């Protein structure tokens, strides 16, 4: 090594030593204090790749928090902090469906009806729909409510403070949100052939080379954070179908979603929200692009003809499920038309509205005092909503997740049962109304 090269190395070493000394001391204070206050966080950080790479507390949280009394000065990092090192993943996430979770939740009227703890506080819908980049104003509003930790989407899958890629690649990382009442993808996948093969492979009962697709393999291939599906969560799309019956059924469903005016059939302001939040594919080209993307994924294991046939069967199942649902909607809409059900409070139209979920009183919830639902609420509308949000979801989602039992017994069969109950309830309501 030449004298000049040696001098540069020496200067660099001395610079690092002197400049990092105070910084390292500050980090030691952080670790010493939080080892007592939040030992789990320190343990996670020490087990992380961040720790191995020298990413310290102040890199993410800033250096203004010095003592227990000024904890509010600690920066709670948002997605832009992560983007400083993970720019590619951030750019993909911004374009994907997960980034719209928070905005989609807050666009729903039900969000502003239910208790704040469940929505803003993250112990209900907000626990999963926290995902999505928030504005400065939104974060300030949450902080004023006492919700300091609803800042970052990345740690929904890469939980803090390990921020593990391996954890995020495990399908269990998807389970917390993609399960339960309205979207039981975890239950469908884990009890279908794809899931059972994955569990068998994990247990060493299949060779390491055996295909066993996870959620991430199909929906986030090669770590792509730009995730969408052809049908979307609402299970609707534009343009309307060519088939006359399916077209009529779809129009009926769009009216119940509040996207079309039930009286005129013209688009409402909600259609603009659907467009803005990309809740549905709105052109044939957009839908086809997502379908072709999934075919490409399926071709990793299956013949293309087989994959296309299975997905086309799923589309047909959607068509049949839409017909059952539309019949139920028309029955309940007929009760409004004949004055048996009345338009209530904030209800936009004298027509069933799926976006109020089970709260068919359409009232504004008073977070300071719990009020019982008024006598005007309609049980028949709750059955109809269940038909849409629980059983129709299972019918088509289970089909696309290749789960026969869920598609039939938990989906299609329950839709037929819901429709029978709606018919019986409507007959009783009409008979009671006639007596009055």
Buried (B, 14 or more C-beta within 10 A) or exposed (E): EEEEEEEEEEEEEEEEEEEEEEEEEBBEEBBEBBEEEEEEBBEBBBEBEBBEEEBBBBBBBBBEBBEEEEEEEBBBBBBEBBBEEBEEBBEBBBBBBBBBBBBBBBBBBBBEBBBBBBBBBBEBBBBBBBBBBBEEEBBEEBBEEEBEEBBBBBBBBBBBBBBBEEEBBBBEBBBBBBBBEBBBBBBBBBBBBBBEBBBEBEEEEBEEEEEBBBBBBBBBBEEBBBBBBBBBBBBBBBEBBEEEEBEBBBBBBBBBBBBBBBEEEEBBEBBEBBEEBBBBBBEEEBBEEBBEBBBEBBEEEBEEEEBBEBBEEBBEBBBBBBBBBBBBBBBBBEBBEEEBBEEBEBBBBBBBBBBBBBBBBBBEBEEEEEEEEEEBBBEBBBBBBBBBBBBBBBBBBBBBBBBEEBBBEBBBBBBEEBBEBBBEBBEEBBEEEEEE
